[in-house]
C-alpha cells in the first residue's frame, strides 16, 4: 500500500502542476518547479516502497521508515489538494491569494526536505529492496498451516462430507483417462487446504513463484534432489515428463495465485491417458476456471449449526461429549458470530478458549479483547490474520486502495455496485488515462476483480451475472478497517462527537450521525438520510468536491452558486425534495452523474440546457 500512495500521489501532483500552470503562477511563486521536483523525489522511492509492501509487518526497520515516508507523502498530498483548491478559488473569485500561495510554497519545500532526509536515512541504515516474494514470516506461517492440515483431527473437519465425496469421485473414481485439472476455490481460511491435502502432500505455491521455481521444486520432490540448478525451462519440463511417463499421478498445487502459471506448467504434466489428476486450490475464480468443465468446486463459510459443532469440538476437546456448558453458551455464541462461518477463524478462537478457565469472566475477557490483527500474540489469531491478509497483500495498488475504502461501511451492509463505482471515481481511485473506457467502466472492472478474488461477496447479481449488491465478510472487514486507518487514514465515527489526537492523520473521514467537521479540501460529501431541509451555501466553497449526495433528505433547494463546484462529478438528489435545479448547474463541466428521482413531480430541465454535459448520465 505504500507504493500505492506514491503512485496515486504522482497522479495528483500532475494535476496540481496543470492547475498552477493554468493560472500562470509558476513565474511568481515557483510552485510548479517545486511540485515537479517533489514528484521526481517520490518516483525514486517507489522501488523501496514496493519492497516494503511485499514485506509488510516482517521488517520492523523498513516498517518504521515507510510510516515516515507515508506521512511525508500525505503532506505532499495536502499541498497538491491545496494547490488545486487555490487555483479553483482564484478562478471563481477572479483574484489570487498571495499570502496563501507563499504559505503553500513553504509547506511544499518542508515536505521535500523531509523526503530528502528519509532518502538519506534509508542509505544510512541499509534499507534495501529484496527479491520479490512474500514476507518471510508470512511465508513460514503459510507453510506451517499447510503442513499441519495433514494432522487435523477428525473432529476438526466439519461440513466437508459432501465435498470430500465429490472430490474423491473426480480424482479417484472418475473413469476419464485423460489428465484432468480439478480446482477448489474460495476465500482465505475457508478450508481449501484442509480438504485437498488430507492424505496428500501438496506443493504449496508462494506468491510470485516463477515457473522455474516451481519446476525445480517438483523435480526435487520426484528425485529427492535439487537437480541441475543451471537447467533451462525446456530441460526441466523434459525432466518432469520423463519421470511421469507411463504413470498415473496426482499433483496437488496449493494456493495458486496466477492463472498464467498453470498454462506454462501444462507442458510438464504429461498426458498419456493414464487417468492422472492435477488438483489446485486458489482464492481466485479466474484461476479456478482453468479447470476442466464441471470440475470446479467452490467452498463457502459454514452455516451456523456446523460452525457451532466445529467450535465445540475444538474449544471443548477435553470435555465429555465436547459440549458447551450452559453458562458459557451466550458468550460462545457472540464469539462464534464474529467468525462468520470461517473454519480457520473458528479453530483459532476455539484453541484460545480451550486454554482458558471455563468461567464467564475468562471467556468474556477473550471476547472483549479479540482483535483480528497479524501482530496479535494470541494463539493462532496472528497466524489466521496473516493468512487472510495475504489476499489483501496480493492486490495491485489500484485495487487495494479501492478495497480498503470499503472499510467505511458498517457490518453486514449491502453495498450497491453503482454507488461504490461513483465513489471510487469521485475519490480519484480509478485511473482511466491508459484505457479507452470510461472511468465508470474501469471501476466496474475493479469491482468484478475483487469479487473474483473472493474478497467481496456478490449477494445479488443482475441479469448479466455482474455483482449488483456486495458484502464484505466481517473478518475481512476488521482487517481492512485496521489497515485502512494505518495506511490510508480512513476513519469512521458513528453517533458521537468527533475528537482525534493532533498527531492523527485523517485522509478519508466518514461520519454517521456526528457533529460536522469543517474541511475545505473535502472531495466527497454524502448526506444521505440526514435530517435536514436546507443545504448550506458554504458547500459551494468546497472547490475540491467531486461527490455530493443528498439522497432521502428533506432538502428542497440547492445553493444558487452550485456552479462554482467545477470538480463535481456526481450530484445525487434521489428521493429528496428538490424540484428544480439552479441555473448555475449548467456550469458544472465535470458533472458525470446527475441522479434525479423526486417524491413529487418536478421540472428539472427547465433551468438549463442538458446537452452541455459531455458524459452526463441522468
N, C-alpha and C positions, 0 to 999 in steps of 0.2 A: 504493500500500500504506500510505502514511502516513495517508490518510483512513480506511482500513480499521481501523487501530489505534484511531483516535478513536471510530469507530462501535462497535466491539466493547467498548472500554473504557467507553463510556457505558452500555452494557447491563450491564456488570459492576458499575459504580458504583451502578446502580439496585438490583441485587441486594444489594449491601453496605448500601444505605440501609434496605432492608426487614429485613435481618438485625439491624442495630443497633436498629431500632425495636422488633423483637420482644423484645429484651432490656431495653427501656426505658432505654437508655444515653445518649440524647441530652441529658437534663437534667444528667447528671453530668459528661459529658466534652465535649459539644458536637460529637461526631463527625458526627452526621447533617448538621448545618448546614454543616460544613466540606466533607463529601463532596458535598453538593448544590452548593455554590459551585464546587468543582473541576469538576463536570460542566458547569456553565454556562460556565466559562472555556474548557473544551475545545471546547464547541459553537461558540464564537466563532472558533476557529481552523480549523474544518473547511473553509471555502471556500479558505483558503490551502493546506491540505494537499492538497485536490483539485487545485489548480494545480500543486503540487509533483509529484504523481503523474503528471500529463499531460506534465510537462517533465522526467521522470526522466533524470538524467545530463546535461542540457543547460545547466542554470543552476547553476554551482558555488556561488554565494552562497546560493541557495534550498536546495540540497542540504545545505550545512553547517547551515543553520538548521533544516531538517527533522530532521536527525540529532539535534540537541539537543532538539527537541520530542518525538521518539520516545523519547529517554532519559527525559524528564520523564513521558511517558505510561506508560512501563514502571514508573517509581517509583510512579505513581498506581495502576497495576495491582497492584503489590505490596501497597499499602495496602488495596485492595479485597479481595484474597485473604486478607490478614492479618485484616481485619475479619470476613470470613466464618468464618475458622478460629477466631478467639477467640470468636465467637458460638456456634459449634458446640461448642467446648471448654467454654464456660460451661454450656450445656445438658447436656452429657454428665456433667460433674462437679458441677454444682449450685453453683458459686461463680464469682466474677468476678476476674480477674487485673488489679487496678487499675493496677499498675506497667506492665503490657504495654499497656493501653489509653491511658495517658498518653503512652507512647513512640510509639504509633501516631499519636496526635494531633499530636505534634511532627513526625513524618515527613510527615504529610499537609500541615501548614502549610508545611513546607520545599518540598514539591513544588509547592504552589500559588504560592509566591513565585517559583519558577523559571519557571512558566508566565507569570506577570505580566511578568517580566524579558524573556522571549522575545517577548511581545507588543510590548513597548516597543522591542526590538531590531528587530523587523520594520518598525515605523514609521520608526525612525532610518535604516535602510539602504534604505528604499523598496522593500521586497519586496512586490510587488503581484501579484494574480492577473491572468492574461491571458485572452484569448478561448480557448474550447475548441479543442482540436486537438492533434496530436502534437507532440513536441518538435521545434523547427526542424531540429536536426542530424539527427534520425532521419528526418524528412520528406525532407530533401535526399538522404540515403543511399538511401532507398527509391526516390526519383525517378531517381537516378543508376543504380541497379541495373536498374530497369525499362527505362531508355533504352538501357543497354549490352546488353540482351538482343537488340537488333536487330543487333548486330555480333558476336554469338557465332560463333566459328569452327565449321565443320562437325564437326571432331574433338571439340569440347566438348559435342556433343549426342549422348549415348549412351543407348540404352534406350528411345527415344521413337518408333521407327519405326512400330510398330503404332498408337500413339496419334495420330501425325500422319496416318496413313491414315484412321483413324476420324474424326478431326476434319475432315479435308478432305471426306469423304463427307457428313458432317452439314451443313457450311457451304456447300460449293460444288456438290456433285453431287446432293444431295437435291432431288427434283422438287417437294416440298411448296411450294405458292405462298404460304401464309400466313407472316407473320412468325413466326419460331421463336426461342425463347430456349434457348441451349446453355450448360451450366455445366461448368467444370473445377475440381475441388476437391481439397484435400489439405493436409497440414501445411506450415508455412512452410519455404521452402528446397527444396521437393521438385521444382521445375522448372515450375510452372504458367505463370509469366510467360514464360519462355523458349519453351515450347511454343506458347502462344497468340499471342505478339506477333511471331513471325518473319514479316517481310513486312507487318506491320500496325502502325498507330500507335495504341496504346491510350490511353484516358482513364484515368489512374490515380486511384483514389479514396482519399483520406486518411480516416482515422478521423474520425467526427463530421462528415463532409461533409453539408451540408444539401442538400435538393432544389434550392433556388435556386442554391447554389454550383455544383452540377453542371450545371444547365441553362445557367447563364451560361458555363460552360466549353465546353459543347457548341456554343453559339451562336458563341463565339469561334473554335472550330475550323472551323465551317462558313462563317462570314463573314469570318474573319481580322480580327475586331474584337471589342470587348467588348460591343457592343450597348448598349441603354438600361440604365444602372445602377439606375434607379428603377422599372423594369418589375416588375409583379407576377407571380405564378406562372402565371396564365392567359395573360398576354401572352407569356411566354417559351415556354410549351408550344405556343402557336399559331405562334410564330416558327419553332420547330424543325419542326413539322408542315408548314408552307408550303415549307420547304427540301427536305424529304424526299418530298414528294408526287410520285407517279409514278416514283420512282427505286427501283432495287434497291440497298439499302445494307447495309453491315456495320459494326456498332458493337462495339468491344471495350472492356469495362469491367474494369479490372484491380484485383484486391484489394478486392472488395466485402465490407463487414462487416455491413451492415444489410439484412435481407430487406424491411423496410417501405419502404426507399428504392426498391427495384425496383418495388413496387406503384405508387408515385407517379409513376415515370418511364414506365410503360407507355403513359400517355396521350400522351406526347411522341413515342414511336416509332410512327409511323403504320403501320397495317397495311392496305395497299391491294392485297395479294396479288401482290406483285412478287418474292416469293422472298427477302425480306430476312431477315437474321440478326442477333441480338444475342448476343454471347459474353461470359460473365463468368468471372473466376477468383475463388475465395474459399477461406478456410480453414474455413468453417462448413458443415456438412452441411445445416442448416436453410436457409441461403441457397441452396445448390446445388439443393435440392428445388423451388425456384421454376421450374426449367427445365421444358421440355416433356417429356412422358412418353418415357422411353427416350433422352433427350438429356443425361444426366449422366455425366460421366467422372471417376473418382477416380484420382489419381496416388499411388503408393506409393514408398517408398525403393527404390533399385536393388538387385538381387541382387548377390552377390559378384563374379561374373565381369564384369558390366557396370560395377560400381564400379571394379574394377581397370583395365579398359580406359580409363575416363574419367580416372582418376588418372594413368596413364602418359601419356595424350595431353596432359595439362596439365603435369605435372612434368618430362617429357622431350620437350617440344615441339620443342627444337632438336637432339635426339639422333637419329641414324639409326634408323629403324624405330620410334621412340618406345617403346622397350622399357626395362625396369628392369634395371640391372646386377645380377649375381648377388649381389655383396657387400652390396647395399642392400635386397634383397628382404625379408628378415626385418623390418628397421626399417620399410620401406614398408608391409608388411602390418599391423604393430601400429598405425601411424598411421592407416591406412585403416579399421581395425577401429573406431576411435573415431568415425569419421564415420557409421558405420551406414547407409551407402547414401544419404545425403542429398547430392544433387548440389551444392547451394550450399556445403556444408562441404568436399566433395571438391575442388572447384575452388579454394576459398580456401586450403586447405592445399597443394594442388598448386602454386599460384602462389608460395607462400612457398618451397617446396623447390626450385622451378625456379631461384631466385636463389642457392641455396647451392652450395657445393662438393660434388661427388659423393663425399664421404668419409663413412665411418661416424661419425666424430667430429661433423661438422657436422650430419648428419641426426639423430643421437642427441640433440644439444642441442635441436633443434626439437621432437622427440618428447617429451622430458622437460619442456620448458618450455611446452608448448601448453596454454593456458587459454582456454576459450570465454567471454570476457567482452567487453562492448561497449567497455570502456575500453582494450582491448588495442591496442598500437601496431603489432603485426604486420600486414603487408599483407593486407587482406581479412578478417582474423579479427574485428576490431571491427565491421566493416560486417555480416558474416554474423550475429554475435551480436545486433546491433541489430535485424535483420530477424526473427530468431527470437523476440526479446524482445517484439516488437510484439503477439504473441498473448497474452503474459502481461499486458502493459500494458493490453490491451483488456478484461480480465476485471473484472467488478464486484467490489466489496470482498469479498463473502461467498465467491465462487468462488475468488478469488485466495488467500485465506487457507487454504482447503481444499487447493488445488493445491500451494501452497508446502510444506504439511505432508508431502506425498508425497516430499520430498527425503530423509526418513529411511530410505527403503527402499533396499536395495543394487541394483547394476546387474542388469538382466535379471530382476528379481524380479516374479513374477506376483502382483499384489495382488488378494485376494479382495474382492468387492463388499461382502458383509455385514460383514466385518471393518472395512473402510475406513469404512463408514457409521457403525458403532458408535463408532469412534474419533473421527470428526468431531463426533458428538453429544456424546460424553463431554468433549471438549475445549472445548465451548461455541462451536463454529464455525457451528452451524446455528441460525438464528433462525426459530422457528415461531410467534412471537407474533401475526403478522399473517396467519396461514394456518390453515385449519380442519383441515389434515392433521397427522399425527404428525410428530415431528422426523425419524424414520427415512425417512418418505416424502419429506420435503423434501430430505434428504441424498441420497436415491436420485436425485432430480431433478437435484441439483447434479452428481452423477457423470455422468449422461447428458449434461448440457450440456458438461462437459469433454471427453467423447468426441466429441460433435458438433462441437466447436471444434478437433478434431484435436490436442489436447494430450495425451490419453490414448488408447492403442490398445486396443480391445476384442479380446483374443486369443481368449477363449472367451465365447460367448453362451448364454443359457438358451433354453428352448423358446418364450419370449415375445419373443425378439430383444434382450433387455436384456443389458448387459455383465455377465458373471459373474466373469471374471478380466481384469485390465487390466495394461498395461505402459506405462511412461513411456520415450519414446525417450531414449537415452543422452545426446545433446547437450542436449535439453531438461532432462534431469535435472541435468546440470552447471550449467546456467543457474539452475535453481531452487535448487540447493544453495548457490550463491553468494548469491543474492538472499534466500533464507530465513534465512541466517545473518546477513546485514546488516539485513534489515527486520523479521524476527520472532524473531531469537535462537534459531533451530533449530540444534542441534549434535548430531552423531552421532560416537561413539567406538567403535572396534572393537578388541577383544582388546588392551587397553592399560590403563595406569593413568591415570585422568583427572586432567590438570593443565591449568589455564587461568589466564591472566593476571587479576589482580584487577580490571582495567578491563573485562574481557569480560562482557557481559550475556547470560546464558543464560536463555532463556524456556522453551524446549522441548528436553529432553535425551533422546536415545536411546542406550542403552548395549548393546553386544553383546560379551559375554564380558569385561566390565570390572569393576573394583572398584566396589562400591556407593557411591552418593552419597546423603548424608542430606539430605532436603528435606521440611520439614513441610507445604509448600504443594503437594505433588505432586498432580496430577489424574489421571494415567494411569500405572499400574504394570503393565507387560507382562513376565512372567517365563517366557514360552514356552520350552520345551526346555532350561531351566536345570537343571543337575544339583543338585537339592535335594530333600529329603524332608520338610522342615518349613517352614511359613510362620511367620516371627517374629510374636509377639504385638504387637510395636511397630507393625505395619501398622495396627492399629486406632486409632492416634493420628494417622493421616493423614486429618484430617477433611474435606479438600477432594477426596479421592479419588473419582473418578467411574467409573474403569475398572480392574478387577483381573483379570488373566489369568494362570492357572497351567496353561494347556493343555500337554499332553505332558510333565508333570513327574512326579516320584515323590511329590509331596505327598499325604499320607494324611488329614490332618486340618486343618480350618480353625480359626482362633482362636475361642475361646469368646465373646469380646466383639465379634464381627464386626458386630453390630447397631449399634455406635457410628458406623459409616460411613454417616451419614444421606444423603450425596450420591451414594452408589454407584448407578450406573445399569446397569452390565454386570458380571456375575460369570461368567467363562469358566473352567469346570473340565473342559473336554472332554479326554478321554484322560489324565486324572490318576488318582491312586489314591484320591481322595476317595470315600468310600462313604456318608457321612452328613453332613448339614448341621447346624450348631449351632442350638439353639432360638432364639437371638437373631436369626437370619436373618429371622424374621418382622417385625422392627423396621425392616427396610430399606425404608422407604416410597417411596424414589425408584427402586427397582430396576425396570428395564425388560426386561433380558435376563438370564436365568439359563440358562446353557448347560451341560447335564449329560449327558455321554456317557462312561461309565467303562469301564475294561478288564474290570471284574468286575461281577457283579450287585450292586446296592445298593438300599437302601430310602431314597431321599432325602426323600420327602414325609412320612415318619413323624414328623419333628421339628417340623413347623409346618404351619398351615393355608394352603395355597397361595392360596385365594381372597382373601386380604388384600391382594394386589397389584392395582393398578389397570390397568397396561399390561404386565404380565409376559408375556414370550414365552420359553417354555422349550423 
